[in-house]
Amino acid sequence: MLKIFKIIAFLEGVSLLALFFIAMPMKYFMDKPELISPVGMAHGLLFIAYIVLATVLKFELKWSWTKYFLICIASLIPFGTFYVEFKMLKEDTPA
């Protein structure tokens, strides 16, 4: 389950960056809103999957509430899920 969460975390981070730095600038600076809908939908689905998997893993791996909330908040910040994937989940990965 942790491996799936790491993949979703990476994809969610990429979708957030694509939304903020590709789709939104195209909409507002080039008057081309075509990418907002598909990128926004992908990001929304990945965000929901990220939060659901984080909640499942919170109880499965017995994360503290602080760690859980930090992992959830990281999904709202650009590059936050990359930090979670590479730093905060290192101790949960079996050797």
KARALIN-V347814 format. One record per residue. N is the residue number from 0. SS is DSSP state (hx for helix, st for strand, lp for the rest). D_CENTER is the distance of its C-alpha to the mean C-alpha in Angstrom with 2 decimals. Layout:
n=N ss=SS d_center=D_CENTER
n=N ss=SS d_center=D_CENTER
This chain:
n=0 ss=lp d_center=15.43
n=1 ss=hx d_center=13.78
n=2 ss=hx d_center=13.86
n=3 ss=hx d_center=12.13
n=4 ss=hx d_center=9.30
n=5 ss=hx d_center=9.13
n=6 ss=hx d_center=9.30
n=7 ss=hx d_center=6.58
n=8 ss=hx d_center=4.26
n=9 ss=hx d_center=6.35
n=10 ss=hx d_center=6.57
n=11 ss=hx d_center=3.46
n=12 ss=hx d_center=4.51
n=13 ss=hx d_center=7.81
n=14 ss=hx d_center=7.90
n=15 ss=hx d_center=7.42
n=16 ss=hx d_center=10.02
n=17 ss=hx d_center=12.07
n=18 ss=hx d_center=12.30
n=19 ss=hx d_center=13.34
n=20 ss=hx d_center=15.45
n=21 ss=hx d_center=16.87
n=22 ss=hx d_center=17.05
n=23 ss=hx d_center=17.87
n=24 ss=hx d_center=20.41
n=25 ss=hx d_center=21.98
n=26 ss=hx d_center=22.43
n=27 ss=hx d_center=23.85
n=28 ss=hx d_center=25.69
n=29 ss=hx d_center=26.82
n=30 ss=lp d_center=27.18
n=31 ss=lp d_center=25.28
n=32 ss=lp d_center=22.83
n=33 ss=hx d_center=22.56
n=34 ss=hx d_center=18.97
n=35 ss=hx d_center=17.54
n=36 ss=hx d_center=17.95
n=37 ss=hx d_center=16.53
n=38 ss=hx d_center=13.53
n=39 ss=hx d_center=12.96
n=40 ss=hx d_center=13.51
n=41 ss=hx d_center=11.18
n=42 ss=hx d_center=8.28
n=43 ss=hx d_center=9.70
n=44 ss=hx d_center=10.11
n=45 ss=hx d_center=6.75
n=46 ss=hx d_center=5.65
n=47 ss=hx d_center=8.90
n=48 ss=hx d_center=8.63
n=49 ss=hx d_center=5.79
n=50 ss=hx d_center=8.24
n=51 ss=hx d_center=11.20
n=52 ss=hx d_center=10.69
n=53 ss=hx d_center=10.14
n=54 ss=hx d_center=13.30
n=55 ss=hx d_center=15.14
n=56 ss=hx d_center=14.58
n=57 ss=hx d_center=15.66
n=58 ss=hx d_center=18.97
n=59 ss=hx d_center=19.28
n=60 ss=lp d_center=18.88
n=61 ss=lp d_center=20.39
n=62 ss=lp d_center=17.88
n=63 ss=lp d_center=19.38
n=64 ss=hx d_center=18.30
n=65 ss=hx d_center=17.61
n=66 ss=hx d_center=15.19
n=67 ss=hx d_center=13.44
n=68 ss=hx d_center=13.33
n=69 ss=hx d_center=12.17
n=70 ss=hx d_center=9.17
n=71 ss=hx d_center=8.48
n=72 ss=hx d_center=9.57
n=73 ss=hx d_center=7.46
n=74 ss=lp d_center=4.50
n=75 ss=lp d_center=7.63
n=76 ss=lp d_center=8.84
n=77 ss=lp d_center=8.91
n=78 ss=lp d_center=8.64
n=79 ss=hx d_center=7.50
n=80 ss=hx d_center=4.93
n=81 ss=hx d_center=8.00
n=82 ss=hx d_center=10.25
n=83 ss=hx d_center=9.07
n=84 ss=hx d_center=9.39
n=85 ss=hx d_center=12.69
n=86 ss=hx d_center=14.26
n=87 ss=hx d_center=13.53
n=88 ss=lp d_center=13.47
n=89 ss=hx d_center=16.53
n=90 ss=hx d_center=18.97
n=91 ss=hx d_center=17.72
n=92 ss=lp d_center=18.29
n=93 ss=lp d_center=21.88
n=94 ss=lp d_center=24.25
